[in-house]
Amino acid sequence: MQPLQNAGYDRAITVFSPDGRLFQVEYAREAVKRGTTSLGVKSKEGIVLLVDKRTTSELVEPKSIEKIFQIDDHIGAATSGLVADARALIERARIESQINKITYNEPIRVDALAKRICDMKQLYTQNGGVRPFGSALLIGGVTKNGCKLFETDPSGALIEYKAAAIGSGRAVAMEVFEKNYKEDLTLNEAIDLALDAVYEATEGKTTTESVEIAVIDFNDKKYRKISDEEVAKHVEVLLDRNANKEDNEEIESEE
């Protein structure tokens, strides 16, 4: 139960409690933590976005689960949390991208788009009669100035990362990134690193059907989703690598 002095500060509208907390925002962050894991990795050759889209029922069509979205030719986003909230944010991001293109006759910068989405999120923590968005976004893209990857928080805060994760497996995935990330990763190496992270975050429950991958290549500055065949090859390498690792550990323990 919440302390008596905080009663009423998490009802209906977002207001500060006496100790300076915004409970509605904290609840929104909890909604993100309950979502499946989404990851982003920046490499010298582009951006990798990967999501875990495991289903709770075998009757669900995996293709119907959308957690990676194209925003513009050069920008994509991976989401975690409430899917409906994420969809609304993605739609807003697409509109902002087109407004910039029409107004300035050039593609929107990744950092500018992330800030506009966070401005919208922040408004929903301040106005009465609304609630914060229960979704976090990893926004990645490529422009002439290089590759950018941002995490947007339900509070409206944003942070630029070299590699980031959101959702239920965030802590484990970030440990993998901190241990293995390198500045000079190729695009394929970034995909393998993201798969290693999601494999650890899901306790080895990664399959070809449970992951979806998108890349934005620095050379052509184009977003594309990786085909099922390509995903299957990367997952096969991942499973073989971990199987060999487990065999070696067993041999060492026997010795």
Number of C-alpha atoms within 10 A of each C-alpha: 4 8 6 7 10 14 11 13 17 19 10 12 20 22 20 14 15 10 8 8 15 18 19 24 24 16 16 21 21 17 20 26 20 15 22 23 29 33 30 30 28 30 25 16 21 28 32 31 32 26 27 27 21 19 14 7 8 8 7 11 9 16 10 7 13 15 22 24 21 20 23 18 16 25 31 31 28 29 34 29 28 17 17 12 16 23 16 11 21 23 13 16 23 17 14 18 23 17 14 16 13 11 8 10 10 11 17 20 18 22 17 13 21 24 16 16 21 22 15 17 24 19 15 21 21 15 13 12 9 13 18 25 29 27 28 32 30 29 30 32 32 27 19 9 7 14 23 22 27 24 25 22 23 28 25 22 15 20 13 16 16 18 27 24 31 30 26 21 24 19 13 17 29 20 14 18 19 12 9 11 20 17 9 12 17 16 21 15 16 26 26 17 24 27 26 22 25 29 22 16 25 17 11 12 12 21 16 15 16 14 21 23 23 24 29 27 21 21 11 12 21 18 25 16 19 13 11 14 10 13 20 16 11 16 22 13 13 18 17 11 12 14 12 11 11 12 11 12 12 11 9 9 8 7 6
